[in-house]
Structures are given as C-alpha cells and as structure tokens.
Amino acid sequence: MPMLGAILTPHPPVLLPEVGKGREREIAATGRAMAEAAAEVARWAPDVLIVASPHTILYGDYFRISPGRGAAGSMSTFGAPQVRIEARYDVPLRDEIVRRAQAAGLKAGTRGQRDPQLDHGVLIPLYFLRKAGVDCPIVRMGLSGFSPLDHYRLGQCVAEAVEALGRRAVFVASGDLSHKLKSDGPYGFAPEGPVFDEAVTQPMASGNFLQFLTMDPSLCERAAECGLRAFQMMAGALDGLAVDPRLLSHEGTFGVGYAVALFPVTGRDETRRFAAACRQAQRGRLAERRAKEDPWVRLARLSLETYVRTGQRLNSLPDDLPQELTEQAAGAFVSLHISGRLRGCIGTIAPTQENTAWEIVQNAVSAGTRDPRFPAVGVDELEELEYSVDVLGQPEMVDSPDQLDPRQYGVIVSCGHRRGLLLPDLDGVDTVEQQIDIARQKGGIRAGEPYTLQRFQVVRHL
C-alpha cells in the first residue's frame, strides 16, 4: 500500500529537553506518545514523509510546497541552536504532487520562497522521527486560506502522486489544537477552546475524518486553533483507505492543546471517501444560512452578484425594502467570508449615500472587488460567499481604553488625518489591546504615536 499511514503531532518547542530544560516533564504524556508514534513509523519503513505544517510559509490564495533539493533548520529561536536537522526533499514526488494539484484546479506550486529554513512545525516531529531511526526524504507542504475541501483535495493529490511513483509514504500532520484553554496560558482563555479540543479529538479517536472538514469556522477562529487544515490535508491523503485510529494522548497543561494520533492503513475502504459528504454538508449549511438572510444581507448579495455577473451596478432598489433602509442614512460595512475565512470587507464610517440601502449597495461591490487584501470575487465564488452587514451607530469620543469592550463596541483610532477602524465582536479579537492595535495598524499609525479613540455600536445583520 503506497500510503502506509499518517501521524498527527503537536509542535511545542518546550517538548524538546534542550528547550524545555525540565519543563518537558510537565507534558510527559505528549513526549511518550510522540516517541511511540515515531517508533511505529520506523516499523513501517517509509521511503518518504509528507510533512504539512502551519508554520511553513502560508499564503491565503496559494498552496506553497517547498522548492529546492533540501533544507535545514535549528531551534536557535528557542534557545537551542544545537538542535539542528537537515532534510532532503523528494524532488520527483514533489513535482508530481504539484503537477496533479494544478491539473485538479488547485493553486499550488513552489513559488514564493521567503525563508528556506525548516520551521519548528517540521523540526519537532522530525526530531522524534530521527531519534526512532526514520531518516528518509521529505516533501514539505504549506497550508492556505482555501476551504477545508481544497485542503482535502490537495491531500488526495498527494496520495495519487505517491501511488503513481510507487513510494511508501507516511503523512505527518503537524499542528497544535486550541491556544485558549487556560486563563493563565500564553493566549488566555476562551470558552470555545475546550469545546474545540473536544470536537477535534473525536475524529482522531474514531477515524471519522468528515468531522475535520465540517467544523464550525467561528468555533475554530475563536478557539485560536493551529493545525486543523493540516489534519484536513492528511484526511485527503488517506482518502478511500481503511485506518486503525489511535488517539495516543491529549494534554492542555500550558493552555494550548497538544494531541498525538496514529493512523496506520489497514487496506482499502470505499466508504471512507469524504469529499462528496463534505460538499453536501457545505451546500446544506450555506442554503440554511441563505434562507435566514434578512433584507440588509439580501440587498448586499443582490448588489455584488449583479455586478460580478453583469459588470453593472444596481440602478434601482427592490420594492419591498423596510423603511429603515430607505428612509435613514448610516455608515455600513459589508463583510464577505468563504468557509469562515475573510474574503473581503469594505465600509464607511459615516453615510455617503442618500440612505442606508444605497450605502450597502455601494459597499457590497467594493467589498467584493476593491479590498486590496484580496483579488476580485469571481463568478465561481458567488455561491460560496457568506455575507454580513454592520450598520454603524454614531461614533463617540472616549477618554480611556477602559471605556471600550471589543464585544460591544467597535473602535476608531485617529492620529491627524489618519484613522483605522475595527468592528466589534470579531473572531480572534478578545481584548481591548488587540482591538486598538489592529485598528492603529490599519490606519498606518505607528507604535508610540499619539492617538485619540472613538467607540461606536453596530447592528449586525447576518
């Protein structure tokens, strides 16, 4: 069987004795499980390891697969330069994966090299695998901002390339779980943290990889997870294969979830092809959300879809809009998401149009075509888009950050003519300090420059 199996590993630097200097004993169960998984892989005697890491260079719109003939890296950033690993790349296999991914319509390749060094998401699993005697070439894969299904499909391309070249391969999915399990942890606590860890370890124990593909994007964002997209890619690499799932450990000692799991392949199983079920679940979720859209969101959708399909802006408003939209004026932001990830967001702080309806019409087109962080939305993306519309209340000056609350209020940070705005209740923005810092940076206001603060409330329409 070309795909021999997979291991799912965390990558906390403190796990290595050279870094932890005794603290590794506080996560001893993780260390034992890593050694056990590495020993099992050694018994499989692979020709190549496919390593997916969230700390390898990541692009929102591109799967980057590391170029060259090999790379090296060390733990010097973590105070242990003596821990240094060199790895050879399986160049023919990498090139075959790229070829198949591009043929499948995935944006993948070896462009965009910024730092060739092995990152700690690769180094830490390799550290244990090398100790167990596994010293074969690797293919190093980065993640992306694409959908869970696209990560799964890239995993399928990996498996196809492995089989075509006759390699005996093991997939290494490197990733921590939630970073928000404890209030005294490095990232604080969020209620979604333990919920995420419980949800994501279920498929590790059961082997039901569909759960990796259908997790609530908002839950994942608020839990500050790390490795889910690597796990989704791993699931694709094991598409159609029977596995013996073994969740070897799960710990959250330091406020970050660490899980180790092992998935030896035991044969073929046509019932374990999850792409179609993922598509069906995604269509169902989008249809349910679309059925619940209110007039504010339906107007944003109509505006952007009309422009993308015809190249023309709406020249009249629907007849059945509420008076609140047609008789009042307000600033409004339109946000677009695909699979829980931002696809565009543009808005106005104060009204620029005769009423809120026209404000939404204009800003919906801008969110889909003028957000400098993203390419313009294409026709093929329209069915996947999820919209939200925030109608802004009147901003008011505040004297102190103590008067802010990132869940209740948005913030405007101003310095002269420069100003940056951040909406309230955003996934991953949990503190006033985060909120101010992001808004400051959006406004091009440097650290240390004086600034004033305003807060505002919004009515969010989904």
C-alpha positions in Angstrom: 0.0 0.0 0.0 1.7 3.2 -1.1 0.2 5.3 1.7 1.4 3.4 4.8 -0.5 5.7 7.3 -0.3 9.0 9.0 0.7 10.6 12.3 -0.8 13.7 13.8 1.6 15.6 16.0 1.8 18.8 18.0 4.9 21.0 17.9 5.5 22.7 21.2 9.2 23.7 21.4 9.2 23.0 25.2 8.7 19.3 24.4 12.4 19.1 23.5 14.6 18.6 26.6 17.1 21.0 25.0 14.5 23.8 25.1 12.3 22.7 28.0 15.2 22.2 30.4 12.9 20.2 32.7 9.6 21.7 31.8 9.1 19.0 29.2 8.3 16.7 32.1 5.0 18.7 32.6 3.8 17.3 29.2 5.4 13.9 29.6 2.4 12.1 28.2 2.8 14.0 24.9 6.5 13.2 24.8 5.8 9.5 25.4 3.1 9.5 22.7 5.4 11.2 20.2 8.1 8.6 20.8 5.5 5.8 20.4 4.2 7.2 17.1 7.7 7.7 15.8 8.7 4.1 16.7 5.6 2.9 14.8 6.5 4.9 11.7 10.0 3.4 11.9 8.5 -0.1 11.8 6.6 0.9 8.6 10.0 1.8 6.9 8.7 4.6 4.7 10.5 5.9 1.6 9.3 9.5 2.2 7.5 11.7 4.7 4.9 14.2 3.6 5.0 16.9 6.3 2.3 19.6 6.5 3.0 22.4 8.9 1.0 25.6 9.7 4.4 27.4 10.2 5.7 26.7 6.8 5.2 29.8 4.6 1.4 30.3 4.3 -0.4 32.2 1.6 -4.1 32.9 1.6 -4.6 32.0 -2.1 -1.8 29.5 -2.8 -0.6 26.2 -1.5 3.2 26.5 -1.3 5.3 23.4 -1.5 8.9 23.9 -0.6 11.3 24.1 -3.6 14.9 23.1 -3.9 16.7 19.8 -3.1 16.5 20.1 0.7 16.7 22.4 3.7 18.0 22.7 7.3 16.7 24.4 10.4 17.5 24.7 14.1 15.8 25.6 17.3 18.0 28.6 17.8 15.0 30.9 18.1 14.0 28.9 21.2 17.5 28.9 22.7 18.7 25.6 21.5 20.9 26.1 18.4 22.5 22.7 19.0 19.2 21.1 17.8 19.7 21.2 14.1 18.2 19.0 11.4 18.9 18.7 7.7 16.3 17.2 5.4 16.5 16.0 1.8 13.5 16.7 -0.4 11.9 14.0 -2.7 12.1 16.2 -5.8 10.3 13.9 -8.2 7.5 13.3 -5.8 7.1 17.0 -5.0 7.0 17.9 -8.7 4.3 15.1 -9.3 2.2 16.5 -6.5 2.4 20.0 -7.9 1.5 18.7 -11.4 -1.5 16.8 -10.1 -2.7 19.7 -7.9 -2.6 22.1 -10.8 -4.4 19.7 -13.0 -7.1 19.4 -10.4 -7.5 23.2 -10.5 -5.8 23.9 -7.2 -3.5 26.9 -6.9 -0.3 25.2 -5.8 3.4 25.2 -6.6 6.9 26.1 -5.4 6.8 29.9 -5.9 7.0 32.5 -3.1 10.2 31.3 -1.3 10.9 33.7 1.6 12.7 31.6 4.2 14.0 28.2 3.2 14.8 27.1 6.7 12.8 24.3 8.3 10.2 25.7 10.7 9.6 24.3 14.2 6.3 22.7 12.9 8.5 20.5 10.8 11.6 20.2 13.1 9.8 18.9 16.2 8.1 15.8 14.6 11.4 15.2 12.6 13.3 15.3 15.9 11.3 12.4 17.3 11.3 10.5 14.0 15.0 10.8 13.6 15.5 9.5 17.1 13.4 6.5 16.1 15.6 5.9 13.1 13.5 7.4 10.3 15.8 9.3 8.0 14.1 9.3 4.6 13.5 12.3 2.3 10.5 14.6 2.9 8.1 16.7 1.0 7.3 19.9 2.9 3.8 21.3 2.5 2.3 24.7 3.5 -1.3 25.4 4.3 -3.5 28.1 2.8 -6.6 30.2 3.2 -8.6 27.9 0.9 -11.5 25.8 2.1 -11.4 22.5 4.1 -12.4 20.7 0.9 -9.5 22.2 -1.0 -7.1 21.0 1.7 -8.6 17.6 1.4 -8.3 17.6 -2.4 -4.6 18.5 -2.1 -4.2 15.5 0.2 -5.8 13.4 -2.5 -3.3 14.7 -5.0 -0.5 13.7 -2.6 -1.9 10.1 -2.4 -2.2 9.9 -6.2 1.3 11.1 -6.7 2.7 8.7 -4.1 0.9 5.8 -5.8 2.0 6.9 -9.3 5.7 6.9 -8.3 5.5 3.8 -6.2 6.6 5.5 -3.0 5.9 4.1 0.5 4.8 7.2 2.2 3.7 8.5 5.6 1.8 11.7 6.1 2.9 13.9 9.1 0.2 16.4 10.0 1.8 18.9 12.4 -0.5 21.1 14.4 -1.4 22.2 17.9 -5.1 22.4 18.9 -6.7 25.4 20.7 -4.4 28.1 22.1 -7.1 29.3 24.5 -7.6 26.6 27.1 -6.5 28.4 30.3 -6.7 32.0 31.6 -3.1 31.8 32.7 -1.9 30.4 29.4 0.1 32.5 26.9 -3.0 33.3 24.9 -5.7 33.5 27.6 -8.9 31.6 27.8 -11.9 31.4 25.5 -15.0 29.2 26.2 -14.6 27.9 22.7 -11.1 26.5 23.4 -12.1 23.4 25.3 -15.1 22.9 23.0 -12.8 22.8 20.0 -10.4 20.4 21.6 -13.2 18.0 22.5 -14.6 18.3 19.0 -11.3 17.8 17.1 -10.1 14.9 19.2 -13.2 12.9 18.4 -12.3 12.1 14.8 -8.7 11.4 16.0 -10.1 8.6 18.1 -12.9 7.4 15.8 -11.4 7.9 12.4 -14.4 9.9 11.1 -12.5 12.4 9.2 -15.6 14.1 7.9 -15.6 15.9 11.3 -12.3 17.6 10.4 -14.0 19.0 7.3 -17.3 20.3 8.8 -16.3 22.0 12.0 -17.9 25.4 12.7 -15.5 28.1 11.3 -16.4 30.6 14.0 -15.6 28.0 16.7 -12.2 27.3 15.1 -11.4 31.0 14.9 -12.4 31.9 18.5 -10.6 28.8 19.8 -7.4 30.1 18.0 -6.7 26.6 16.6 -3.5 25.9 14.8 -3.4 22.6 13.0 -6.9 21.8 11.6 -6.0 22.5 7.9 -3.0 20.1 8.2 -5.4 17.5 9.6 -7.8 18.1 6.6 -5.0 17.6 4.2 -4.0 14.4 6.0 -7.6 13.1 5.7 -7.4 13.6 1.9 -4.1 11.7 1.7 -5.9 8.8 3.4 -9.0 9.1 1.1 -10.5 5.7 0.4 -8.2 3.9 2.9 -9.2 1.9 6.0 -7.3 3.0 9.1 -6.8 1.9 12.6 -7.3 5.2 14.5 -5.3 5.6 17.7 -5.5 8.8 19.8 -2.4 8.3 21.9 -2.5 11.5 24.1 -4.2 14.8 24.6 -2.9 17.5 27.0 -3.5 21.1 27.7 -1.1 21.7 30.5 0.2 25.1 29.3 -3.1 26.4 28.0 -2.5 25.0 24.4 -3.9 21.7 23.2 -1.4 19.0 22.2 -2.7 15.8 20.7 -0.8 12.8 19.2 -2.6 10.4 17.0 -1.7 7.5 14.8 -3.5 6.2 11.7 -1.9 3.0 10.2 -3.5 2.0 6.9 -5.1 -1.5 7.0 -6.5 -1.7 3.5 -8.9 0.0 1.1 -12.4 1.2 2.1 -14.5 3.0 -0.5 -16.9 4.2 2.2 -14.1 6.4 3.6 -14.2 9.0 0.8 -15.3 12.2 2.4 -15.2 14.8 -0.3 -18.8 14.3 -1.5 -20.2 14.3 2.0 -18.2 17.5 2.7 -19.7 19.2 -0.4 -23.2 18.1 0.7 -22.7 19.4 4.2 -21.3 22.7 2.9 -24.2 23.2 0.5 -26.7 22.4 3.3 -25.1 24.9 5.7 -25.0 27.6 3.0 -28.6 27.0 2.0 -29.7 27.2 5.6 -27.9 30.4 6.2 -29.1 31.9 2.9 -32.7 31.1 3.8 -32.3 33.1 7.0 -30.8 36.2 5.4 -32.6 39.4 6.3 -33.3 42.3 3.8 -30.0 44.0 4.6 -27.9 40.9 3.7 -30.1 40.0 0.7 -29.5 43.5 -0.7 -25.7 43.2 -0.3 -25.9 39.8 -2.0 -28.0 41.1 -4.8 -25.7 44.1 -5.3 -22.5 42.1 -5.6 -23.9 39.2 -7.6 -25.4 41.7 -10.1 -22.1 43.4 -10.5 -20.0 40.3 -10.8 -22.3 38.6 -13.3 -23.1 41.6 -15.5 -20.4 44.2 -14.8 -23.2 46.7 -14.0 -24.2 48.2 -10.6 -27.8 48.1 -9.4 -29.7 51.1 -10.8 -32.8 50.7 -8.7 -33.7 49.3 -5.3 -36.0 46.3 -4.6 -39.6 47.4 -3.9 -40.0 45.5 -0.6 -37.2 47.0 1.5 -38.0 48.1 5.1 -38.4 51.9 5.7 -35.3 51.7 8.0 -33.2 51.0 4.9 -34.8 53.6 2.6 -35.6 56.5 5.0 -32.5 56.5 7.2 -28.8 57.1 6.4 -25.9 55.5 8.2 -22.4 54.2 7.6 -22.3 50.5 6.9 -19.7 47.7 6.4 -20.2 44.7 4.2 -18.1 41.6 5.1 -17.6 38.5 2.9 -16.5 35.1 4.1 -15.8 31.7 2.5 -15.6 28.7 4.7 -15.2 31.0 7.7 -12.3 32.9 6.3 -12.5 36.6 5.4 -12.9 37.2 1.6 -13.4 41.0 1.7 -14.6 43.8 3.9 -15.2 47.4 3.0 -17.4 50.1 4.6 -18.0 53.7 5.5 -17.8 55.2 8.9 -20.4 57.9 8.2 -23.1 57.9 5.5 -22.0 58.8 1.9 -25.3 57.9 0.2 -28.9 59.2 0.4 -29.9 56.2 2.6 -28.6 53.0 4.2 -29.8 50.9 1.3 -27.6 52.6 -1.2 -24.8 52.6 1.3 -25.0 48.8 1.4 -25.3 48.6 -2.4 -22.1 50.5 -3.0 -20.1 48.9 -0.2 -21.1 45.3 -1.2 -19.5 45.9 -4.6 -16.4 47.4 -3.0 -16.0 44.5 -0.5 -16.0 42.1 -3.4 -13.9 44.0 -5.9 -11.8 46.7 -4.1 -10.5 45.2 -0.9 -6.7 45.5 -1.5 -6.0 42.3 0.5 -7.8 40.1 -2.0 -8.4 39.6 -5.7 -11.8 40.5 -7.0 -14.5 37.9 -6.4 -15.2 35.7 -9.3 -18.4 34.2 -10.6 -17.4 30.7 -9.4 -17.2 32.0 -5.8 -20.6 33.6 -5.6 -22.4 30.5 -4.3 -19.8 30.0 -1.5 -20.0 33.6 -0.1 -21.4 34.3 3.3 -22.4 38.0 3.9 -22.8 40.1 7.0 -23.8 43.8 7.1 -22.9 46.0 10.0 -24.8 49.3 10.3 -22.9 51.8 12.4 -24.2 54.0 15.1 -22.8 57.5 15.8 -19.1 57.4 17.0 -18.4 59.0 20.4 -15.1 60.1 21.9 -13.7 58.1 24.8 -11.1 59.2 27.3 -9.6 55.8 28.1 -9.4 52.2 26.8 -11.3 51.3 30.0 -14.4 52.6 28.2 -14.0 50.1 25.4 -15.3 46.5 25.1 -14.3 44.5 21.9 -17.5 42.5 22.1 -19.9 45.5 22.4 -18.1 48.4 20.7 -16.1 49.0 17.6 -13.2 51.4 17.8 -11.8 54.2 15.7 -8.1 55.1 16.3 -7.1 58.5 14.9 -3.9 60.4 14.5 -4.2 63.6 12.5 -5.8 62.7 9.2 -5.0 59.0 9.6 -7.5 56.7 11.2 -8.2 53.0 11.5 -11.5 51.3 12.3 -12.2 47.9 13.7 -15.7 46.4 14.0 -16.8 44.8 17.3 -17.3 41.1 18.1 -14.7 39.8 15.7 -13.4 36.2 15.9 -9.9 36.2 17.4 -10.1 39.8 18.8 -10.7 39.2 22.5 -9.0 42.2 24.3 -9.1 46.0 24.1 -5.4 46.0 23.5 -5.7 43.7 20.4 -8.6 45.8 19.1 -6.7 49.1 19.4 -3.5 47.7 18.0 -5.2 46.3 14.9 -7.1 49.5 14.3 -4.0 51.5 14.7 -2.1 49.5 12.2 -5.0 49.6 9.7 -4.7 53.4 10.0 -1.0 53.5 9.4 -0.4 54.9 12.9 3.0 53.8 14.2 3.5 52.5 17.7 4.3 55.3 20.1 2.4 58.0 18.1 -0.3 59.8 20.0 -3.9 58.9 19.0 -7.4 59.5 20.0 -10.1 56.9 20.5 -13.8 56.8 19.5 -16.2 54.0 20.0 -19.4 53.0 18.2 -22.0 50.4 18.3 -23.3 48.4 15.4 -26.4 46.4 14.4 -25.1 43.3 12.7 -27.2 41.6 10.1 -26.4 38.0 9.0 
